[in-house]
Amino acid sequence: MCIGCIDGTHISIEPPTGAETDYFNYKKFHSVIVLAVVDASLKFTYINIGAPGRCNDSYVYSQSRVLDVMKNPIYAQNYLTIQNT
């Protein structure tokens, strides 16, 4: 079974007043982070939108429901992750 391909990106925004530093990312602009999973048919199966741009990818992933799925005993013994390819 294939869960899909997982990746994240930054979407440029106007930051909330008073929270500018939370949304200023390492690429030097204000953003929210989108984490998405697509299946082999290129259909979105999971989307997480809204983490402040200052958060790193591993934090957003660790807070997502995708991690819960991958920890499920049904999948945990039979999955392979390939990162940053």
N, CA, C and O atoms as a printed pandas DataFrame, in Angstrom:
     atom_number atom_name residue_name chain_id  residue_number  x_coord  y_coord  z_coord
0              1         N          MET        A               1    0.846   -1.180    0.000
1              2        CA          MET        A               1    0.000    0.000    0.000
2              3         C          MET        A               1    0.886    1.236    0.000
3              4         O          MET        A               1    1.878    1.298    0.726
4              5         N          CYS        A               2    0.534    2.192   -0.794
5              6        CA          CYS        A               2    1.286    3.443   -0.872
6              7         C          CYS        A               2    0.477    4.558   -0.213
7              8         O          CYS        A               2   -0.657    4.827   -0.609
8              9         N          ILE        A               3    1.059    5.196    0.782
9             10        CA          ILE        A               3    0.398    6.337    1.410
10            11         C          ILE        A               3    0.457    7.526    0.467
11            12         O          ILE        A               3   -0.514    8.275    0.358
12            13         N          GLY        A               4    1.571    7.712   -0.212
13            14        CA          GLY        A               4    1.702    8.771   -1.193
14            15         C          GLY        A               4    2.994    9.530   -1.031
15            16         O          GLY        A               4    3.872    9.143   -0.260
16            17         N          CYS        A               5    3.096   10.603   -1.759
17            18        CA          CYS        A               5    4.246   11.494   -1.681
18            19         C          CYS        A               5    3.882   12.676   -0.799
19            20         O          CYS        A               5    2.814   13.271   -0.943
20            21         N          ILE        A               6    4.780   13.005    0.108
21            22        CA          ILE        A               6    4.549   14.071    1.086
22            23         C          ILE        A               6    5.538   15.192    0.833
23            24         O          ILE        A               6    6.733   14.951    0.659
24            25         N          ASP        A               7    5.035   16.423    0.815
25            26        CA          ASP        A               7    5.936   17.562    0.703
26            27         C          ASP        A               7    5.250   18.790    1.275
27            28         O          ASP        A               7    4.042   18.803    1.511
28            29         N          GLY        A               8    6.042   19.804    1.487
29            30        CA          GLY        A               8    5.530   21.056    2.017
30            31         C          GLY        A               8    6.029   22.223    1.204
31            32         O          GLY        A               8    7.028   22.127    0.490
32            33         N          THR        A               9    5.319   23.327    1.322
33            34        CA          THR        A               9    5.729   24.551    0.649
34            35         C          THR        A               9    5.254   25.747    1.452
35            36         O          THR        A               9    4.393   25.626    2.323
36            37         N          HIS        A              10    5.818   26.887    1.153
37            38        CA          HIS        A              10    5.442   28.139    1.808
38            39         C          HIS        A              10    4.565   28.957    0.869
39            40         O          HIS        A              10    4.885   29.129   -0.308
40            41         N          ILE        A              11    3.448   29.460    1.407
41            42        CA          ILE        A              11    2.545   30.328    0.664
42            43         C          ILE        A              11    2.673   31.728    1.260
43            44         O          ILE        A              11    2.479   31.922    2.460
44            45         N          SER        A              12    2.996   32.679    0.426
45            46        CA          SER        A              12    3.205   34.056    0.871
46            47         C          SER        A              12    1.909   34.665    1.407
47            48         O          SER        A              12    0.842   34.506    0.815
48            49         N          ILE        A              13    2.023   35.368    2.542
49            50        CA          ILE        A              13    0.855   36.021    3.154
50            51         C          ILE        A              13    1.241   37.382    3.707
51            52         O          ILE        A              13    2.421   37.718    3.812
52            53         N          GLU        A              14    0.228   38.153    4.055
53            54        CA          GLU        A              14    0.399   39.322    4.909
54            55         C          GLU        A              14    0.234   38.818    6.327
55            56         O          GLU        A              14   -0.825   38.289    6.665
56            57         N          PRO        A              15    1.248   38.964    7.168
57            58        CA          PRO        A              15    1.168   38.365    8.510
58            59         C          PRO        A              15    0.153   39.063    9.405
59            60         O          PRO        A              15   -0.144   40.244    9.223
60            61         N          PRO        A              16   -0.370   38.329   10.364
61            62        CA          PRO        A              16   -1.270   38.947   11.343
62            63         C          PRO        A              16   -0.512   40.023   12.131
63            64         O          PRO        A              16    0.663   39.850   12.454
64            65         N          THR        A              17   -1.179   41.108   12.431
65            66        CA          THR        A              17   -0.571   42.183   13.200
66            67         C          THR        A              17   -0.118   41.660   14.561
67            68         O          THR        A              17   -0.878   41.016   15.285
68            69         N          GLY        A              18    1.117   41.947   14.883
69            70        CA          GLY        A              18    1.675   41.522   16.152
70            71         C          GLY        A              18    2.323   40.154   16.126
71            72         O          GLY        A              18    2.967   39.757   17.097
72            73         N          ALA        A              19    2.164   39.426   15.031
73            74        CA          ALA        A              19    2.753   38.085   14.935
74            75         C          ALA        A              19    3.689   37.974   13.735
75            76         O          ALA        A              19    3.936   36.880   13.227
76            77         N          GLU        A              20    4.198   39.096   13.296
77            78        CA          GLU        A              20    5.031   39.121   12.095
78            79         C          GLU        A              20    6.219   38.162   12.172
79            80         O          GLU        A              20    6.526   37.477   11.196
80            81         N          THR        A              21    6.886   38.108   13.319
81            82        CA          THR        A              21    8.074   37.244   13.429
82            83         C          THR        A              21    7.714   35.760   13.342
83            84         O          THR        A              21    8.519   34.959   12.867
84            85         N          ASP        A              22    6.524   35.387   13.792
85            86        CA          ASP        A              22    6.111   33.978   13.709
86            87         C          ASP        A              22    5.957   33.505   12.263
87            88         O          ASP        A              22    6.148   32.326   11.966
88            89         N          TYR        A              23    5.618   34.414   11.387
89            90        CA          TYR        A              23    5.337   34.055   10.000
90            91         C          TYR        A              23    6.493   34.357    9.047
91            92         O          TYR        A              23    6.388   34.087    7.851
92            93         N          PHE        A              24    7.594   34.913    9.560
93            94        CA          PHE        A              24    8.753   35.233    8.721
94            95         C          PHE        A              24    9.624   33.981    8.598
95            96         O          PHE        A              24   10.164   33.501    9.594
96            97         N          ASN        A              25    9.760   33.456    7.386
97            98        CA          ASN        A              25   10.438   32.167    7.200
98            99         C          ASN        A              25   11.910   32.322    6.815
99           100         O          ASN        A              25   12.400   33.434    6.620
100          101         N          TYR        A              26   12.598   31.199    6.709
101          102        CA          TYR        A              26   14.023   31.198    6.387
102          103         C          TYR        A              26   14.309   31.687    4.970
103          104         O          TYR        A              26   15.452   31.999    4.639
104          105         N          LYS        A              27   13.277   31.754    4.138
105          106        CA          LYS        A              27   13.435   32.262    2.774
106          107         C          LYS        A              27   13.280   33.783    2.720
107          108         O          LYS        A              27   13.351   34.389    1.651
108          109         N          LYS        A              28   13.070   34.382    3.886
109          110        CA          LYS        A              28   13.006   35.839    4.055
110          111         C          LYS        A              28   11.706   36.470    3.556
111          112         O          LYS        A              28   11.719   37.579    3.021
112          113         N          PHE        A              29   10.580   35.763    3.729
113          114        CA          PHE        A              29    9.273   36.373    3.485
114          115         C          PHE        A              29    8.261   35.774    4.448
115          116         O          PHE        A              29    8.517   34.730    5.048
116          117         N          HIS        A              30    7.114   36.427    4.601
117          118        CA          HIS        A              30    6.056   35.954    5.502
118          119         C          HIS        A              30    5.228   34.890    4.784
119          120         O          HIS        A              30    4.867   35.031    3.616
120          121         N          SER        A              31    4.938   33.804    5.537
121          122        CA          SER        A              31    4.218   32.712    4.888
122          123         C          SER        A              31    3.481   31.837    5.893
123          124         O          SER        A              31    3.707   31.900    7.101
124          125         N          VAL        A              32    2.584   31.013    5.336
125          126        CA          VAL        A              32    2.038   29.859    6.044
126          127         C          VAL        A              32    2.564   28.637    5.300
127          128         O          VAL        A              32    2.909   28.703    4.120
128          129         N          ILE        A              33    2.614   27.534    6.015
129          130        CA          ILE        A              33    3.134   26.306    5.426
130          131         C          ILE        A              33    1.979   25.395    5.038
131          132         O          ILE        A              33    1.015   25.225    5.785
132          133         N          VAL        A              34    2.104   24.813    3.850
133          134        CA          VAL        A              34    1.152   23.821    3.369
134          135         C          VAL        A              34    1.893   22.489    3.302
135          136         O          VAL        A              34    2.920   22.378    2.632
136          137         N          LEU        A              35    1.374   21.487    3.993
137          138        CA          LEU        A              35    1.887   20.118    3.930
138          139         C          LEU        A              35    0.833   19.297    3.219
139          140         O          LEU        A              35   -0.338   19.323    3.599
140          141         N          ALA        A              36    1.236   18.568    2.190
141          142        CA          ALA        A              36    0.250   17.815    1.410
142          143         C          ALA        A              36    0.775   16.430    1.065
143          144         O          ALA        A              36    1.980   16.200    0.967
144          145         N          VAL        A              37   -0.175   15.516    0.886
145          146        CA          VAL        A              37    0.117   14.160    0.428
146          147         C          VAL        A              37   -0.692   13.943   -0.840
147          148         O          VAL        A              37   -1.880   14.262   -0.890
148          149         N          VAL        A              38   -0.046   13.402   -1.860
149          150        CA          VAL        A              38   -0.757   13.019   -3.085
150          151         C          VAL        A              38   -0.524   11.533   -3.331
151          152         O          VAL        A              38    0.538   10.998   -3.011
152          153         N          ASP        A              39   -1.530   10.874   -3.905
153          154        CA          ASP        A              39   -1.398    9.450   -4.202
154          155         C          ASP        A              39   -0.845    9.254   -5.611
155          156         O          ASP        A              39   -0.484   10.219   -6.286
156          157         N          ALA        A              40   -0.782    8.004   -6.044
157          158        CA          ALA        A              40   -0.210    7.685   -7.352
158          159         C          ALA        A              40   -1.019    8.262   -8.511
159          160         O          ALA        A              40   -0.505    8.388   -9.622
160          161         N          SER        A              41   -2.279    8.611   -8.261
161          162        CA          SER        A              41   -3.123    9.230   -9.292
162          163         C          SER        A              41   -3.083   10.751   -9.236
163          164         O          SER        A              41   -3.861   11.424   -9.911
164          165         N          LEU        A              42   -2.170   11.292   -8.423
165          166        CA          LEU        A              42   -2.006   12.738   -8.225
166          167         C          LEU        A              42   -3.216   13.390   -7.574
167          168         O          LEU        A              42   -3.467   14.579   -7.770
168          169         N          LYS        A              43   -3.961   12.615   -6.806
169          170        CA          LYS        A              43   -5.083   13.151   -6.038
170          171         C          LYS        A              43   -4.583   13.499   -4.638
171          172         O          LYS        A              43   -3.842   12.731   -4.024
172          173         N          PHE        A              44   -4.992   14.653   -4.147
173          174        CA          PHE        A              44   -4.645   15.032   -2.786
174          175         C          PHE        A              44   -5.397   14.125   -1.815
175          176         O          PHE        A              44   -6.619   13.994   -1.893
176          177         N          THR        A              45   -4.661   13.506   -0.906
177          178        CA          THR        A              45   -5.285   12.661    0.100
178          179         C          THR        A              45   -5.189   13.279    1.486
179          180         O          THR        A              45   -5.847   12.828    2.424
180          181         N          TYR        A              46   -4.368   14.312    1.610
181          182        CA          TYR        A              46   -4.213   15.008    2.892
182          183         C          TYR        A              46   -3.648   16.392    2.622
183          184         O          TYR        A              46   -2.728   16.558    1.822
184          185         N          ILE        A              47   -4.215   17.386    3.303
185          186        CA          ILE        A              47   -3.696   18.755    3.214
186          187         C          ILE        A              47   -3.758   19.370    4.605
187          188         O          ILE        A              47   -4.784   19.308    5.282
188          189         N          ASN        A              48   -2.645   19.962    5.017
189          190        CA          ASN        A              48   -2.556   20.679    6.286
190          191         C          ASN        A              48   -2.079   22.092    5.936
191          192         O          ASN        A              48   -0.983   22.265    5.403
192          193         N          ILE        A              49   -2.891   23.084    6.232
193          194        CA          ILE        A              49   -2.570   24.466    5.862
194          195         C          ILE        A              49   -2.598   25.342    7.099
195          196         O          ILE        A              49   -3.496   25.226    7.932
196          197         N          GLY        A              50   -1.615   26.216    7.215
197          198        CA          GLY        A              50   -1.714   27.252    8.224
198          199         C          GLY        A              50   -0.624   27.339    9.252
199          200         O          GLY        A              50   -0.611   28.291   10.032
200          201         N          ALA        A              51    0.306   26.384    9.300
201          202        CA          ALA        A              51    1.394   26.515   10.264
202          203         C          ALA        A              51    2.193   27.774    9.924
203          204         O          ALA        A              51    2.467   28.027    8.751
204          205         N          PRO        A              52    2.568   28.560   10.923
205          206        CA          PRO        A              52    3.342   29.767   10.654
206          207         C          PRO        A              52    4.647   29.451    9.928
207          208         O          PRO        A              52    5.289   28.440   10.213
208          209         N          GLY        A              53    5.032   30.304    9.002
209          210        CA          GLY        A              53    6.216   30.096    8.182
210          211         C          GLY        A              53    7.498   29.881    8.953
211          212         O          GLY        A              53    8.434   29.272    8.434
212          213         N          ARG        A              54    7.563   30.360   10.160
213          214        CA          ARG        A              54    8.770   30.198   10.981
214          215         C          ARG        A              54    9.006   28.740   11.394
215          216         O          ARG        A              54   10.138   28.359   11.687
216          217         N          CYS        A              55    7.955   27.933   11.417
217          218        CA          CYS        A              55    8.082   26.521   11.803
218          219         C          CYS        A              55    8.930   25.773   10.773
219          220         O          CYS        A              55    8.904   26.090    9.584
220          221         N          ASN        A              56    9.675   24.783   11.244
221          222        CA          ASN        A              56   10.432   23.982   10.285
222          223         C          ASN        A              56    9.598   22.782    9.824
223          224         O          ASN        A              56    8.596   22.426   10.443
224          225         N          ASP        A              57   10.038   22.175    8.725
225          226        CA          ASP        A              57    9.285   21.076    8.113
226          227         C          ASP        A              57    9.045   19.918    9.078
227          228         O          ASP        A              57    7.951   19.356    9.122
228          229         N          SER        A              58   10.072   19.565    9.851
229          230        CA          SER        A              58    9.924   18.411   10.742
230          231         C          SER        A              58    8.887   18.669   11.826
231          232         O          SER        A              58    8.185   17.748   12.243
232          233         N          TYR        A              59    8.784   19.910   12.285
233          234        CA          TYR        A              59    7.767   20.237   13.291
234          235         C          TYR        A              59    6.365   20.113   12.683
235          236         O          TYR        A              59    5.476   19.513   13.287
236          237         N          VAL        A              60    6.176   20.669   11.514
237          238        CA          VAL        A              60    4.853   20.606   10.871
238          239         C          VAL        A              60    4.464   19.148   10.636
239          240         O          VAL        A              60    3.323   18.762   10.893
240          241         N          TYR        A              61    5.398   18.343   10.153
241          242        CA          TYR        A              61    5.146   16.920    9.931
242          243         C          TYR        A              61    4.817   16.210   11.245
243          244         O          TYR        A              61    3.890   15.402   11.304
244          245         N          SER        A              62    5.580   16.516   12.293
245          246        CA          SER        A              62    5.362   15.840   13.580
246          247         C          SER        A              62    4.005   16.174   14.200
247          248         O          SER        A              62    3.490   15.399   15.007
248          249         N          GLN        A              63    3.428   17.304   13.838
249          250        CA          GLN        A              63    2.127   17.709   14.354
250          251         C          GLN        A              63    0.970   17.295   13.456
251          252         O          GLN        A              63   -0.190   17.549   13.779
252          253         N          SER        A              64    1.278   16.662   12.340
253          254        CA          SER        A              64    0.235   16.317   11.370
254          255         C          SER        A              64   -0.375   14.947   11.657
255          256         O          SER        A              64    0.196   14.136   12.386
256          257         N          ARG        A              65   -1.522   14.713   11.081
257          258        CA          ARG        A              65   -2.197   13.410   11.199
258          259         C          ARG        A              65   -1.486   12.346   10.358
259          260         O          ARG        A              65   -1.674   11.151   10.588
260          261         N          VAL        A              66   -0.687   12.764    9.402
261          262        CA          VAL        A              66    0.046   11.811    8.571
262          263         C          VAL        A              66    0.948   10.941    9.447
263          264         O          VAL        A              66    1.054    9.734    9.228
264          265         N          LEU        A              67    1.580   11.540   10.413
265          266        CA          LEU        A              67    2.456   10.791   11.317
266          267         C          LEU        A              67    1.671    9.722   12.075
267          268         O          LEU        A              67    2.169    8.614   12.274
268          269         N          ASP        A              68    0.453   10.046   12.499
269          270        CA          ASP        A              68   -0.391    9.060   13.177
270          271         C          ASP        A              68   -0.664    7.848   12.276
271          272         O          ASP        A              68   -0.633    6.704   12.730
272          273         N          VAL        A              69   -0.927    8.113   11.015
273          274        CA          VAL        A              69   -1.195    7.027   10.069
274          275         C          VAL        A              69    0.044    6.151    9.924
275          276         O          VAL        A              69   -0.062    4.925    9.936
276          277         N          MET        A              70    1.201    6.758    9.789
277          278        CA          MET        A              70    2.425    5.987    9.583
278          279         C          MET        A              70    2.839    5.199   10.829
279          280         O          MET        A              70    3.554    4.202   10.727
280          281         N          LYS        A              71    2.389    5.646   11.997
281          282        CA          LYS        A              71    2.678    4.915   13.236
282          283         C          LYS        A              71    1.692    3.775   13.475
283          284         O          LYS        A              71    1.931    2.921   14.329
284          285         N          ASN        A              72    0.591    3.752   12.732
285          286        CA          ASN        A              72   -0.411    2.709   12.871
286          287         C          ASN        A              72    0.244    1.353   12.596
287          288         O          ASN        A              72    0.944    1.202   11.595
288          289         N          PRO        A              73    0.026    0.360   13.475
289          290        CA          PRO        A              73    0.660   -0.959   13.293
290          291         C          PRO        A              73    0.415   -1.600   11.930
291          292         O          PRO        A              73    1.231   -2.395   11.465
292          293         N          ILE        A              74   -0.688   -1.265   11.294
293          294        CA          ILE        A              74   -0.975   -1.820    9.970
294          295         C          ILE        A              74    0.094   -1.398    8.968
295          296         O          ILE        A              74    0.483   -2.179    8.100
296          297         N          TYR        A              75    0.568   -0.155    9.094
297          298        CA          TYR        A              75    1.536    0.384    8.143
298          299         C          TYR        A              75    2.967    0.379    8.667
299          300         O          TYR        A              75    3.912    0.276    7.885
300          301         N          ALA        A              76    3.133    0.489    9.969
301          302        CA          ALA        A              76    4.441    0.759   10.565
302          303         C          ALA        A              76    5.523   -0.242   10.161
303          304         O          ALA        A              76    6.684    0.142   10.023
304          305         N          GLN        A              77    5.180   -1.492    9.970
305          306        CA          GLN        A              77    6.187   -2.489    9.624
306          307         C          GLN        A              77    6.433   -2.578    8.124
307          308         O          GLN        A              77    7.372   -3.242    7.686
308          309         N          ASN        A              78    5.609   -1.924    7.350
309          310        CA          ASN        A              78    5.671   -2.121    5.901
310          311         C          ASN        A              78    5.802   -0.836    5.098
311          312         O          ASN        A              78    5.304   -0.762    3.975
312          313         N          TYR        A              79    6.457    0.176    5.648
313          314        CA          TYR        A              79    6.609    1.380    4.841
314          315         C          TYR        A              79    8.060    1.800    4.754
315          316         O          TYR        A              79    8.887    1.462    5.600
316          317         N          LEU        A              80    8.334    2.536    3.721
317          318        CA          LEU        A              80    9.663    3.054    3.452
318          319         C          LEU        A              80    9.520    4.542    3.222
319          320         O          LEU        A              80    8.647    4.975    2.470
320          321         N          THR        A              81   10.360    5.320    3.853
321          322        CA          THR        A              81   10.335    6.749    3.585
322          323         C          THR        A              81   11.609    7.120    2.837
323          324         O          THR        A              81   12.705    6.679    3.179
324          325         N          ILE        A              82   11.437    7.929    1.824
325          326        CA          ILE        A              82   12.555    8.469    1.062
326          327         C          ILE        A              82   12.430    9.973    1.189
327          328         O          ILE        A              82   11.435   10.556    0.757
328          329         N          GLN        A              83   13.431   10.602    1.779
329          330        CA          GLN        A              83   13.317   12.017    2.095
330          331         C          GLN        A              83   14.186   12.879    1.182
331          332         O          GLN        A              83   15.278   12.492    0.765
332          333         N          ASN        A              84   13.649   14.068    0.892
333          334        CA          ASN        A              84   14.379   15.111    0.159
334          335         C          ASN        A              84   14.972   14.623   -1.147
335          336         O          ASN        A              84   16.155   14.826   -1.422
336          337         N          THR        A              85   14.136   13.975   -1.953
337          338        CA          THR        A              85   14.632   13.513   -3.252
338          339         C          THR        A              85   14.089   14.359   -4.362
339          340         O          THR        A              85   14.398   14.119   -5.530
